[in-house]
Amino acid sequence: MDAKELLKKVRKIEIKTRGLSQNIFAGEYHSAFKGRGVIFSEVREYQPGDDVRDIDWNVTARHNKPYVKVYEEERELTLMLLIDVSRSGDFGAKGVEKKEMMAEIAATLAFSSLQNNDKVGVIFFSDKIEKFIPPKKGKKHILLIIREIIDFEPESTGTDINIALEFMTNAIKKRASAFLLSDFIDNHDYSHAMIMANKKHELAAIQVYDERDSKLPDVGLIHAIDLESGDVRWVDTSSSRVRKAYEKAWYERQQTLASATARGGVELASIRTDEDYVKALLGVFRKKSMR
């Protein structure tokens, strides 16, 4: 992609996702990701109803009347985006490509965090860590992230969610809010890594999938390519046995994902590429704010 085309795409996604974050998500984001503690702000005179445990005895003694400490929520957070850049993200039979929708969701989250002056970092992963962008603040940093999301070319083609979760658990020392964006086409058992990541951080999983990931249409003999392994084969989609086996593999993969997120206490949203992701994302925010 040349620089002019890239800039045009960045601008387009900025306009759409920034508008969503300002008009819809900012308040929900703030409610869902509350501060991790309180910090001292000031002292003021005691008022009826104040907690006596907040009395500042040193100031009270100096002024001969009671003063209390006032605290405010420590709002600064770190948002981590774990983005699957494996080759299966290039698929888009219905709606947009999976990687395009993941880019929009990630940009929306990043701009929502900007409204709250939070830091944002990104981990691009395939079956290895492709790139790590350390958390920073500011619009310039967000636009850099969006450019990377749109134009990133992975070195590897496969998927290993374990590697991304373990990297974040080890690399990000301060508790963070994290979103794992993937189609979850992964043959590894990532449940333990998910549990450990959510113990240290606050993790949510966003599955982006194409309708053709879940079922095959009956269109006769097709030439199918596995984008991650590169395997090429002929598939007879007119065979009900073949279609049922395909749907069974999808169902089992979904059961694995549901089990891993449930065991880890991780919020999960599954979004199809021909659907609007706004409602699903709002659902994740609202479930978090109710905790």
Secondary structure, 3 states (H helix, E strand, C coil): CCHHHHHHHHHHHHHHHHHHHHHHHHHHHHHHCCCCCEEEEEEEECCCCCCHHHECHHHHHHHCCCEEEEEEECCCCEEEEEEECCHHHHCCCCCCCHHHHHHHHHHHHHHHHHHCCCEEEEEEECCCEEEEEEEECCHHHHHHHHHHHHHCCCCCCCCCHHHHHHHHHHHCCCCCEEEEEECCCCCCCCHHHHHHHHHHCEEEEEEEECHHHHCCCCCCEEEEECCCCCCEEEEECCCHHHHHHHHHHHHHHHHHHHHHHHHHCCEEEEEECCCCHHHHHHHHHHHHHCC
